[in-house]
């Protein structure tokens, strides 16, 4: 998102080097799109914005990259110290602004520190690096921060795993870098495996060992309470919703960076590349549970006694989309009540086919994330977003149209912040705090250059999805959903209003 000056020179130089520049409508969306690109491609994402208001606006996307463990370099242009002494226009301390939400924030006037910046961004845990770009700055950048040291008692880990009789394996965001090795090891297991949102697809969800999802909620609690050992592969508590870890089984953590949280304190933690430690799961291959992994997430949701009101049920949008769009289609999912059904019903067979802001849980991710995913892969992307999240990134529909990207935006339209409404109690603002006026997002989508339809019935939904699946360009499907269904979903998944 350029602002003139020498960041335009940087964009031109990048294009001369064969790096495509993609113009977004806002800085936050630019960083979120770059993060989506990085997640889907396995490569570094890069984002350039201008000084002052541009730098301030991009911070939310940078925070997402930090807590989603996504490698990103964000470049801001800046006012050199000598000039800043006489010109305060748009002047803020950008290094201080970015320090809390990046792995490293540096001032740079030449290219010599770029390899170090890229190495820091890619180093586990991956994350964002900020560069304040000041041409001809005559100062050396600081030394990069050190990486994490290896550590842990391998013998103790081996003994705990070998002694397990009813183990559960949980898999988190830290397993994605070693996806091939981790997926191969998980495929040989029959004991229950619970991936987090960010690890979804590392074990195909058609596998008999697939037992649902790990979010720190209550729907997975019976399974974890039955475990005598919990083996955590790349688990990072950043993904868990707030609450206590109530399980008594010892946790064996195989991780590429140490746990810095008291949540689920491991009995033993091995910090090393997962390619070197994932073989410790081998003794679990001999364990054959008497029954399939307990109560599957979908079975629990399907059994809900949902209110029989008029309108589309939220899970119908995801179930129908999963039926109509072919295997390999990528889904991006926004934060909000709809994510509970979207992540459950969008079943995938490979990693990288379901993207969500889980650690940062920012609204407004799904649409720019879909831009990045489509650019990285060229594959069809379905963007599941609520009306609140779409409102935060609405102008990026024009980006979809301008780039002719194969993205279908499915809007869970209930004119409300439904997850917050479920949590809301007496004396907390009433409807005015959580409800919007209705918007015809199909009309907005057409105005911004996309094909669009507004649907209120299952038949209309199926027709709109089928049309979108056949067409090459972007579509917006504004689906009017029955928000009263969400309370039962939240109660089933999270055990109440968490």
N, C-alpha and C positions, 0 to 999 in steps of 0.2 A: 504494500500500500504506500506508494511514493508520496513525498511531500516537497519535492523540488531539491535543489542543491546537490550535494555530492552523493546522496543515495540514488539519484538518477544516473550518475556516473557509474555507480556500483552495479545497477541493474543492466546498464549497457555493456559493461565489462563481462558480467555473467553471461549474457546472451552471446557475446563474442566467443566465450569459452564453451558454448554449447549447452548452457544451463537455461532451461525455459523459465521465463518469468510469467506468473499467473496473477492477473490483477483481481483482487477481491474487493468487496464493497466496504469492508471495515477491518481494523487491525486485529481485534479479537478473533474474528472469523479467519483471518489470514494465518494466525498461529495455530488455530484448531485444524484448519485444512492441512497445514504442513505436518501437524502431528498425525492426522489420519493417513497422510501419504507415508510417513515414516513407519507407522504400525503395519500397513499393508505391504510395503516394499521391503521392510527389514533394513532400510538404509536411513541415512541422516535426513531429517527435514530441515528446511531453511526458510527464514522469514525476514523480510526487510521492512522497516517502518521509519517514519521521520521522527525528529526530536520532539520533546515537549508533549503535546497532546497525543501524538502518535505513539510515543513510548508509554504514556500512561494508559492508553486504551488497550494496548496489547497484553497487559499484565495478566488478565484473566486466562488468556490462552497459554501464557508461559506457566502459570500456576498449574494448569491442566497437565502440561508436559512433565512438570516436576513430579506430581503425585501419581501420574499414570506410567511413570518410568519410560518416557518416550524421548529418544535422542533428537534434540532440536538446537539449532543455532539461530538466535534472533539478533539481527544487526540493526542498530539505531544510528542515525547520524547525530552528531553532537557538536557542541561549540567548544573549540580548543580553549584551554585555560587562559591564554593571553588575550583572546578576543572576549571571553566571558567577563573579564575585569571591566570592560567598557560597554558591554551589550547584554542586558538581562532579558531580552525578548525571548520567550519560550524556554527560558533557562530553568531547569530543575536538576537536582543531583540524580542523574539517571543510574549511576553505579549503585548508590544507596537504595534507590527504588527497586532495582532488580536483585539485589543481594539476597533477600530472604526467599525468593522464588526461583533461584537458579543454583546450579552446582558451582558456577564460576562466573563472575562479572568483571570484565577487563576493558581498559581503554587501549585502542590499537590504531596505529598510524601506518603500518606496513604489514606485509603478509607473513612475517617470520613466525608469529605465534599461532597462526591458523592451524597447523597440524596438531599442536598441543590442545587447542580449543576443541577440535573435532574428537581427539582421543578422549578428552574428559567427558564430552557429551555421550559418547558410545560406551564408555566404561561402566560396568554394572555397579550400582543401578543406573541405567541410562537416564538422561534428563537434559534439561536445557542449559545452554551456555549463552551469556549475553556479551555482545561486543559493542562497545561505544566506538564507532568508527570516526576517527579524526585524521584526515589526510595530513601527511607531513608532521604528525605528532612526534616530537623528539624525546621519547622516553621508552625505556624497556618495560615490557609487561611483567607482572609478578610471576613467580614460579607457579605452575599449576598445583592444585591441591593433591595430596597423596591418595592413592587407592586404598582399598581395604586389604588387610593382611589375611592370609589363610589361617585356619584354626579349627580346633575341635578334636574330640576323642573318637577316632574311627572305631576302635575296638568296642567301646561302649555302645555306639550306634549299631554296630553289627550284632552285638549280643541282644539288644532290645528287639531288633527286627527279627532275628532268628527265633526268639522266644514267643513271638506273636501267634495267637490262635484265632483271633477275630479282629484283624487290623482294618483300619480305614486309611486310605491314601488321600490326602488333600493336595491340590496343585494350584499354585498361584502365579501371579504376574512374573515372578522371577524365573519361571521355567520357559518363558517364550524364547529367550536367546538361544537356548539349547533344544529347540522344539523337536528336531529330528531324533535326537537321542532319547529325550523324555517320552515322546510318542511311541517309539519302538519298545521302550520298557513297559509303558502302561498297557500296550496292546497284548502283552503276555500275561496280564493279571486277570483273575476272576473275582478277587475281593473288591469291595465297593470303592469307587473312586469319585471324589467330589472336587471338581474344578471350581475356581472362583469365576466371576464374570470375565476377567482378563485372560484366564486360561481356558476358556470355553473352546472346544475343538481339539485340544491336545490329545484327548481321547475321543474317538468318534462316538457321538451320542447314540448310535445304534448298537454300541458294544454292550454285552450283558453286564459289564462291570460299571457302566455309567449309572450313577445313583442320584443325579440331580445337580444342584449347585450349592456352593458354600458362600454364604453372605454374612454369617454371624447372626442369622435369624433363627426362628424356632422350627421351621419346617424340616431342617436337616438334623434337629436335636436328637430324635430317637436313634438314628443311625450312629451318631458320634457317642452317645451314652453307652451304646452296646460294645464299643471298641475297647480292646485291652491295650492297643498301641495305635497312636495316630502318627503316620509318617507324612511329614509336610515337605513337599517338593517345590522349592521356589516360592514358598508362602511369605507374603508380606502383609502385616496387619493393616496397612493403609487402606486395603479394600474392604475391611469389615465395618458394618454399621456400628454405631456406638453401643456399648454394653459390655458385660463381663463374659469371660471365657469360662463356662461352667463345667467343663469336662475333666474327669479325673485321670483318664488314661495318659501315660507319659507321651510327650511329643518328641519325636526325632526329626530334627530339621536339617534338610539338605538344601543349602542356600548358597548364592553367589555373593551375598553381602550380609553382614550380621544383623540380627533383629535388634532394633533400637527402641522397642516398645515392651512394656511389661505385659501386654496382652498375649496370652497363650505362651508363657515363658517355657522354652524348650527344656526337656531333661538333658538333651545333648544337641549341639548344633555344629554341623560341619560346614565350614565356609571354604568353598573351593569351586572351580568350574563343575557344572553338573555332569558334564561328560565323564568326569573322574569319579563321581560318587553315585550316579544313578544305578550302577550295577549292584548297589546294596539292596535293591528291591528284589533281587533274584530269589531269596528264600520264600517270598510271598507268592511266587508262581505256583507253589505246591498247594496252596490253600484254596479249597473249593467250597464255597458257602453252600449250605443246604438249600437255600432258596435265593432267588434273584435279589439284588440289592434292595431290600426293605421297601419302604413306601416311596415310589418314584415321585418326583416333583409334579409331573403332569397328572399322575393318578390322583394326587391330593387336590390339585386345582380342579380337575374335572369332576371331583366328587362334591364340590361346593354347592350348597343350596343357595344359588344366586337369585336375587330378586327378579321376578318375572315382569319387569317393567317394559315399556316400549323402547325401541332403539337398539342399536347394535351393541353387543357385549364386547368389551375391549379385546378379549382373547380371540374373538372371531376374526378380527382384522389380521392378526398374526398367523393364525391357523390357515386362513384362506391364502394369504400371501405365500406361506411356506409350501402349500399345495401347488400353487400356480407357477411360481418362479422356479427355475431349474436348480439342481444342485450346483454349488459353486457360487451362487448369488451371495453377495455380501450384504449384511444388514448393519446399519448404524442406528444406535438407540440413544435417545435423549433421556435426561433425568426426569423423573416424575412418576406418578402411579402406574402409567402404562408400561414402564420398564419391567415391572414385576411379571407381567404376562409376556412381554416381548422377549425377554431373555429366556423364559421357560419354554415358550412354544416355537421359537426360531431354532430348530434343531440343526446342528452342523456336524460335518464329518472331518473338518480340517481346521487348524488354527487360522485366525485372521479373517474368519467369515462372520464374526459378530463383534463390532466395536462399540465401546461404551465408555463414558467418563465415570469410572468407578471409584478411584481413590479421591479425586477432586469433586466428582459428582456435580459438575457444572451444567446448568441448563444452557441450551443453545449450541451444544456440541454436534448434534446429529447431522444437521444440514451441511455446515462446512466440513465436518468429518467425512461426509459422503463425497464432497468435491475431491478431497484428498485421496480417498479410496478409489474413486473412479479414475483419477489421473494416474495413480500408481499401477493399477491393474488392467484398465480397459474393460473390466467386467461390469455386469449389471449390479447396481446397488439399490437396496430398498432402505429408505430413511424413515424410521419410526420416530415421530416427534409429537409432543403435545402442542396444543395451541399456545401455551405459555412459552415453551422453548422455541417454537417457530417464530413467535413474535420478536424474539431477541436476535434472530438472524434472518429475518424475512427478506431483506434486500438480496441475499445470496441466491434467491430463486432466479434473479437476473443473471447471476454468474453461471448457473446451470444452463440457462437458455443460450447465453452468449457462447459458451464452450460446447454446447450440444452434447452434454454428458448423459450417459444412460442411467439416470437416477430417477427412481419413483419415490416421491415424498408422500407418505401416508400419515395424515394428521388425525390424531385422536382428539376430536373436537368436542369439548364439553363446556367451553367458555369458563374454565375454572382452573385454579391451581389445586388439582384434586388430591394429591398426596398431602399437601398442607391442610386442606379442608378436612381430610380424615383425622389428622392430628389435632385439629383446632378444638379448643374447649371453651367453656363459658367465660365471658369477659375478655376474649382474645380477638375482638374486632368484628365478629359476625361476617355476613356475606360480603360486605364492602372490602374486606381484607383479602378475599380469595377468589372472587368471581368477576368476570369481565362481561362486557357487552358482546353479543354474538358477532362473528365476522364470517363472511363468505370467502373462505380461503381459496376456493376454486376460482372465483372472480379475480382475486388478487393474483393468483398464479397465472391466469391468462393475461392479465395486465402486464406481468413481468416476462412474458414470452414463453410460458410453458403450456403444454396441453393440460387440461384440468377437468375434474368432475366432482360434483358434490353428491354424496351417497348417504342414504338413510336406512336402506334395507340390505339384507344379505344378498339378494339377487343383484341389486345395483352394485354392491361391492365386488361381487365376483366378475361382473361384466367390466367394471373399471380396471380391476387388476389384470384381467385377461388382455384388455386393450393395451395397457401399459407394458405388459410382458412382450407383446408383439412388435411394439414401436421402438425405434432406435433412440429417440431423444427423451428429454425430461418430462415427467408427468407429476401433477399434484392431485392427490385423492383426498378430498376433505370429507372425512367420515364422522358423522354425528353419532357419538357414543353415549351410552347410558352410564353416567358417572356414579350412580347409586351402586353399581356392581363392585366398585373399587374397595369399599369397606370390607367386604367378605374376603377379597383377595389379600388385602393387607393383614387381616386377622389370621388368615391361614398361613401366610408366608412369614410374617414377623411377630405373630402372637399378640397383635394389638396395634397401637398407634406409633411404634418406633419408625 
